[in-house]
């Protein structure tokens, strides 16, 4: 396990928990924490014993976006390659590692989830949001096209809804986020912990091959026609069933 003051992690009954722990800043994510998250999700992606990975946050807000820190005008302007590797590389590592984890990644969201926070919540396979949650992609307010955030949720959210969110920077409710596919379920804030435990109980009752097969099928057949998806499904199900013999 990796333990820091900004991100907590633990392994408990086949579930790997990652908790953002910067409530005093609304869990705004500095670049150093992006790197920590990438390492934690990557660690989870190579653990064959997990049945789920869960990310949540302490405090009133899940994540109010990225904290870019103070901008310095000293020194040479970074090249596009340097920006790609140093700033964008760690972000795509987080999103890529979530997809590489063979079992469901669950996000539990309360309060605001903005920018990176909205993308992180939307990247999860299952996202449960409290009824006080709000989501936004505000990057264009500073002329920063949120292309990486868009890349990681574009298979969850339709293009019309995603373009509207990005161009207008609108805050949407948890229910609206559920309606467009960014969120799976909305519950009362007081019931958020109960909903989390209910879901984890259900996932823990399933076998790892069954959990992994569902995630693999969803990831690899979304754009297939029925015949292609059915053939992929038959092969996957045959492997699961044969493993039980």
Sine and cosine of phi, psi and omega as CSV:
sin_phi,cos_phi,sin_psi,cos_psi,sin_omega,cos_omega
0.00,0.00,0.48,-0.88,0.06,-1.00
-0.93,-0.38,0.81,-0.59,-0.05,-1.00
-0.85,-0.53,0.83,-0.56,0.10,-0.99
-0.72,-0.69,0.17,-0.98,0.03,-1.00
-0.97,0.25,-0.40,0.92,-0.06,-1.00
-1.00,-0.02,-0.45,0.89,0.01,-1.00
-0.68,-0.73,0.82,-0.57,0.04,-1.00
-0.98,-0.21,0.54,-0.84,0.04,-1.00
-0.56,-0.83,0.51,-0.86,0.05,-1.00
-0.36,-0.93,0.42,-0.91,0.10,-1.00
-0.94,-0.35,0.83,-0.55,-0.07,-1.00
-0.60,-0.80,0.91,-0.42,0.06,-1.00
0.77,0.63,0.81,0.59,0.08,-1.00
0.94,0.34,0.22,0.98,0.07,-1.00
-0.84,-0.54,0.73,-0.68,0.03,-1.00
-0.99,-0.16,0.87,-0.49,-0.04,-1.00
-0.98,-0.20,0.74,-0.67,0.10,-0.99
-0.83,-0.55,0.83,-0.55,-0.08,-1.00
-0.82,-0.58,0.86,-0.50,0.13,-0.99
-0.93,0.36,0.74,-0.67,-0.15,-0.99
-0.74,-0.67,0.81,0.58,0.05,-1.00
-0.77,-0.63,0.82,0.57,-0.12,-0.99
-0.87,0.49,-0.47,0.88,-0.05,-1.00
-0.93,0.37,-0.32,0.95,0.04,-1.00
-0.93,-0.36,0.19,0.98,-0.10,-1.00
0.94,0.34,0.39,0.92,-0.04,-1.00
0.84,0.54,0.62,0.78,0.18,-0.98
-0.92,0.39,0.65,-0.76,-0.21,-0.98
-0.98,-0.22,0.94,-0.33,0.16,-0.99
-0.96,0.27,0.24,-0.97,-0.05,-1.00
-0.86,0.51,-0.56,0.83,0.01,-1.00
-0.88,0.47,-0.56,0.83,0.00,-1.00
-0.98,0.22,-0.53,0.85,0.14,-0.99
-0.83,0.56,-0.69,0.72,0.01,-1.00
-0.90,0.45,-0.67,0.74,0.02,-1.00
-0.88,0.47,-0.71,0.71,0.00,-1.00
-0.88,0.48,-0.68,0.73,0.03,-1.00
-0.86,0.51,-0.67,0.74,0.01,-1.00
-0.91,0.41,-0.65,0.76,-0.01,-1.00
-0.92,0.39,-0.72,0.69,0.02,-1.00
-0.91,0.42,-0.60,0.80,0.05,-1.00
-0.91,0.41,-0.63,0.77,0.07,-1.00
-0.86,0.52,-0.69,0.73,0.01,-1.00
-0.92,0.40,-0.52,0.85,-0.07,-1.00
-0.94,0.35,-0.32,0.95,-0.01,-1.00
-0.95,-0.31,0.18,0.98,0.04,-1.00
-0.99,-0.11,0.94,-0.34,-0.08,-1.00
-0.99,0.17,-0.02,1.00,-0.09,-1.00
-0.99,-0.15,-0.09,1.00,-0.09,-1.00
-0.98,0.20,0.51,-0.86,0.15,-0.99
-0.94,-0.34,-0.24,0.97,0.06,-1.00
-0.22,-0.97,0.38,-0.92,0.17,-0.98
-0.83,-0.56,0.73,-0.68,-0.05,-1.00
-0.82,-0.57,0.76,-0.65,0.11,-0.99
-0.90,-0.44,0.76,-0.65,0.06,-1.00
-0.62,-0.79,-0.17,-0.99,-0.09,-1.00
-0.52,-0.86,0.60,-0.80,0.14,-0.99
-0.99,0.11,0.57,-0.82,0.05,-1.00
0.97,-0.25,-0.15,-0.99,-0.08,-1.00
-0.98,0.21,-0.39,0.92,-0.10,-0.99
-0.81,-0.59,0.61,-0.80,0.07,-1.00
-0.91,0.41,-0.83,0.56,0.03,-1.00
-0.18,-0.98,0.90,-0.43,-0.03,-1.00
-1.00,0.08,0.35,0.94,0.07,-1.00
0.94,-0.35,-0.21,-0.98,0.00,-1.00
-1.00,-0.01,0.54,-0.84,0.08,-1.00
-0.96,-0.26,0.96,-0.27,-0.05,-1.00
-0.97,0.22,-0.17,0.99,-0.03,-1.00
0.95,0.31,-0.08,-1.00,0.00,-1.00
-0.98,0.21,0.74,-0.68,0.01,-1.00
-1.00,0.07,0.77,-0.64,0.03,-1.00
-0.96,-0.29,0.69,-0.73,0.04,-1.00
-1.00,-0.02,-0.06,1.00,-0.02,-1.00
-0.97,0.24,0.47,-0.88,0.09,-1.00
0.99,0.11,0.15,-0.99,-0.04,-1.00
-0.94,0.34,0.50,-0.87,0.08,-1.00
-0.93,0.37,0.77,-0.63,-0.02,-1.00
-0.90,0.44,0.54,-0.84,0.03,-1.00
-0.98,0.21,0.30,-0.96,0.07,-1.00
-0.82,0.57,-0.61,0.79,0.00,-1.00
-0.92,0.40,-0.65,0.76,0.03,-1.00
-0.91,0.42,-0.67,0.74,0.06,-1.00
-0.88,0.47,-0.68,0.74,-0.01,-1.00
-0.87,0.49,-0.70,0.72,-0.09,-1.00
-0.98,0.21,-0.71,0.71,-0.16,-0.99
-1.00,0.09,-0.59,0.81,-0.05,-1.00
-0.99,-0.16,-0.75,0.66,-0.11,-0.99
-0.99,0.12,-0.51,0.86,-0.01,-1.00
-0.84,0.54,-0.77,0.64,0.03,-1.00
-0.88,0.48,-0.56,0.83,0.01,-1.00
-0.92,0.39,-0.75,0.67,0.00,-1.00
-0.92,0.38,-0.42,0.91,0.09,-1.00
-0.90,0.44,-0.65,0.76,0.03,-1.00
-0.88,0.48,-0.80,0.60,-0.05,-1.00
-0.89,0.45,-0.66,0.76,-0.01,-1.00
-0.92,0.39,-0.64,0.77,-0.01,-1.00
-0.92,0.40,-0.58,0.81,0.05,-1.00
-0.86,0.51,-0.67,0.74,0.01,-1.00
-0.95,0.30,-0.47,0.88,-0.03,-1.00
-0.98,0.22,-0.35,0.94,0.05,-1.00
-0.90,0.43,0.78,-0.63,-0.16,-0.99
-0.97,0.25,-0.31,0.95,-0.05,-1.00
-0.92,-0.39,0.16,-0.99,-0.09,-1.00
-0.87,0.49,0.67,-0.74,0.19,-0.98
-0.98,-0.20,0.79,-0.61,-0.07,-1.00
-0.91,-0.40,0.73,-0.68,0.11,-0.99
-0.92,-0.38,0.71,-0.70,0.03,-1.00
-0.90,-0.43,0.89,-0.46,-0.22,-0.97
-0.84,-0.54,0.75,-0.66,0.17,-0.99
-0.74,-0.67,0.43,-0.90,0.03,-1.00
0.91,0.41,-0.54,-0.84,-0.09,-1.00
-1.00,0.07,0.62,-0.79,0.15,-0.99
-0.74,-0.67,0.98,-0.20,-0.13,-0.99
-0.90,-0.44,0.61,-0.79,0.11,-0.99
0.83,0.56,-0.89,-0.46,0.04,-1.00
-0.83,0.56,-0.59,0.81,0.02,-1.00
-0.90,0.44,-0.68,0.73,0.04,-1.00
-0.91,0.41,-0.65,0.76,0.01,-1.00
-0.92,0.39,-0.63,0.78,0.03,-1.00
-0.90,0.44,-0.72,0.70,0.03,-1.00
-0.90,0.44,-0.68,0.73,-0.02,-1.00
-0.94,0.33,-0.41,0.91,0.01,-1.00
-0.94,0.34,-0.43,0.90,-0.03,-1.00
-0.88,0.47,0.45,-0.89,0.04,-1.00
-0.94,0.33,-0.56,0.83,0.05,-1.00
-0.72,-0.69,0.78,-0.62,0.00,-1.00
-0.82,-0.58,0.89,-0.46,0.07,-1.00
-0.96,-0.27,0.83,-0.56,-0.05,-1.00
-0.89,-0.45,0.63,-0.77,0.15,-0.99
-0.95,0.32,0.38,-0.93,-0.04,-1.00
-0.94,0.34,-0.13,0.99,0.09,-1.00
-0.99,-0.11,0.06,1.00,-0.05,-1.00
-0.96,0.28,0.54,-0.84,0.07,-1.00
-0.68,-0.73,0.57,-0.82,-0.09,-1.00
-0.80,-0.60,0.61,-0.79,0.07,-1.00
-0.38,-0.92,0.38,-0.93,0.13,-0.99
-0.85,-0.53,1.00,0.02,-0.16,-0.99
-1.00,-0.02,0.15,0.99,-0.19,-0.98
-0.86,0.52,-0.57,0.82,-0.04,-1.00
-0.92,0.38,-0.25,0.97,0.09,-1.00
-0.88,0.47,-0.40,0.92,0.08,-1.00
-0.91,-0.41,0.40,0.92,0.02,-1.00
0.85,0.53,0.58,0.81,0.05,-1.00
-0.93,-0.37,0.98,-0.19,0.00,-1.00
-0.90,0.44,0.85,-0.53,-0.08,-1.00
-0.99,0.13,0.85,0.53,-0.13,-0.99
-0.91,0.41,-0.56,0.83,0.00,-1.00
-0.95,0.31,-0.66,0.75,0.08,-1.00
-0.88,0.48,-0.66,0.75,0.02,-1.00
-0.90,0.44,-0.65,0.76,-0.03,-1.00
-0.88,0.48,-0.61,0.79,-0.09,-1.00
-0.99,0.12,-0.28,0.96,0.02,-1.00
-0.92,-0.39,0.00,1.00,-0.11,-0.99
-0.94,0.34,-0.25,0.97,0.13,-0.99
-1.00,-0.10,0.08,1.00,0.10,-0.99
-0.96,-0.28,-0.62,0.79,-0.11,-0.99
-0.92,-0.40,0.68,-0.73,0.02,-1.00
-0.91,0.42,0.43,-0.90,-0.08,-1.00
-0.88,0.47,-0.58,0.82,0.02,-1.00
-0.90,0.43,-0.72,0.69,-0.01,-1.00
-0.93,0.37,-0.65,0.76,-0.03,-1.00
-0.92,0.40,-0.69,0.73,0.00,-1.00
-0.90,0.43,-0.62,0.78,0.04,-1.00
-0.89,0.46,-0.70,0.71,0.02,-1.00
-0.87,0.50,-0.71,0.71,-0.08,-1.00
-0.95,0.31,-0.69,0.73,-0.05,-1.00
-0.95,0.30,-0.54,0.84,-0.08,-1.00
-0.99,-0.13,-0.27,0.96,-0.03,-1.00
0.86,0.52,0.44,0.90,-0.07,-1.00
-0.95,0.31,0.66,-0.75,0.21,-0.98
-0.98,0.21,0.75,-0.66,0.09,-1.00
-0.89,-0.46,0.47,-0.89,-0.01,-1.00
-0.96,0.28,0.23,-0.97,0.07,-1.00
-0.86,0.51,-0.65,0.76,-0.01,-1.00
-0.91,0.41,-0.67,0.75,0.06,-1.00
-0.89,0.46,-0.65,0.76,0.04,-1.00
-0.88,0.47,-0.58,0.81,0.06,-1.00
-0.93,0.37,-0.66,0.75,-0.03,-1.00
-0.88,0.48,-0.58,0.82,-0.06,-1.00
-1.00,-0.09,-0.03,1.00,0.11,-0.99
0.98,-0.19,0.05,1.00,0.02,-1.00
-0.98,0.19,-0.41,0.91,-0.04,-1.00
-0.80,-0.60,0.51,-0.86,-0.01,-1.00
-1.00,-0.04,-0.66,0.75,-0.10,-1.00
-0.51,-0.86,0.58,-0.82,0.07,-1.00
-0.89,-0.46,0.75,-0.66,0.01,-1.00
-0.73,-0.68,0.30,-0.95,0.09,-1.00
-0.88,0.47,0.56,-0.83,-0.01,-1.00
-0.81,0.59,-0.64,0.77,-0.02,-1.00
-0.92,0.40,-0.34,0.94,-0.04,-1.00
-0.98,-0.20,0.11,0.99,-0.11,-0.99
-0.89,0.45,-0.70,0.71,0.01,-1.00
-0.90,0.44,-0.64,0.77,0.03,-1.00
-0.89,0.45,-0.69,0.72,0.01,-1.00
-0.89,0.45,-0.63,0.78,0.05,-1.00
-0.88,0.48,-0.76,0.65,-0.05,-1.00
-0.93,0.38,-0.58,0.81,0.04,-1.00
-0.89,0.46,-0.71,0.70,0.00,-1.00
-0.91,0.42,-0.70,0.71,-0.01,-1.00
-0.90,0.44,-0.57,0.82,0.07,-1.00
-0.88,0.47,-0.67,0.74,0.02,-1.00
-0.91,0.42,-0.68,0.73,-0.02,-1.00
-0.93,0.36,-0.63,0.77,0.01,-1.00
-0.90,0.43,-0.41,0.91,-0.01,-1.00
-0.98,0.20,-0.20,0.98,-0.02,-1.00
-1.00,-0.09,0.36,-0.93,0.06,-1.00
-0.99,0.16,0.44,-0.90,0.02,-1.00
-0.89,0.46,-0.69,0.72,0.03,-1.00
-0.86,0.52,-0.62,0.78,0.00,-1.00
-0.92,0.38,-0.69,0.73,0.02,-1.00
-0.89,0.46,-0.70,0.71,-0.04,-1.00
-0.92,0.39,-0.59,0.81,-0.02,-1.00
-0.92,0.40,-0.65,0.76,0.03,-1.00
-0.89,0.46,-0.71,0.70,-0.01,-1.00
-0.91,0.42,-0.67,0.74,0.02,-1.00
-0.89,0.46,-0.67,0.74,0.00,-1.00
-0.89,0.45,-0.72,0.69,0.00,-1.00
-0.89,0.45,-0.59,0.80,-0.04,-1.00
-0.96,0.30,-0.50,0.86,-0.19,-0.98
-0.95,-0.31,-0.06,1.00,-0.07,-1.00
-0.82,-0.57,0.10,1.00,-0.12,-0.99
-0.84,0.54,-0.62,0.79,-0.06,-1.00
-0.98,-0.18,0.13,0.99,0.01,-1.00
-0.99,0.14,0.42,-0.91,0.18,-0.98
-0.98,0.21,0.08,-1.00,-0.10,-1.00
-0.85,0.52,-0.72,0.69,-0.06,-1.00
-0.87,0.49,-0.70,0.72,0.02,-1.00
-0.90,0.44,-0.70,0.71,0.00,-1.00
-0.90,0.43,-0.65,0.76,0.00,-1.00
-0.91,0.41,-0.66,0.75,0.04,-1.00
-0.90,0.44,-0.69,0.73,0.05,-1.00
-0.88,0.48,-0.68,0.74,0.00,-1.00
-0.90,0.44,-0.64,0.77,0.01,-1.00
-0.89,0.45,-0.69,0.73,0.00,-1.00
-0.90,0.43,-0.69,0.73,-0.01,-1.00
-0.90,0.43,-0.71,0.70,-0.03,-1.00
-0.91,0.41,-0.62,0.79,0.04,-1.00
-0.87,0.50,-0.65,0.76,0.02,-1.00
-0.91,0.42,-0.66,0.75,0.01,-1.00
-0.91,0.42,-0.71,0.70,-0.03,-1.00
-0.91,0.40,-0.63,0.77,-0.01,-1.00
-0.92,0.39,-0.48,0.88,0.00,-1.00
-0.94,0.33,-0.27,0.96,-0.02,-1.00
-1.00,-0.01,-0.14,0.99,-0.04,-1.00
-0.96,0.29,0.00,0.00,0.00,0.00
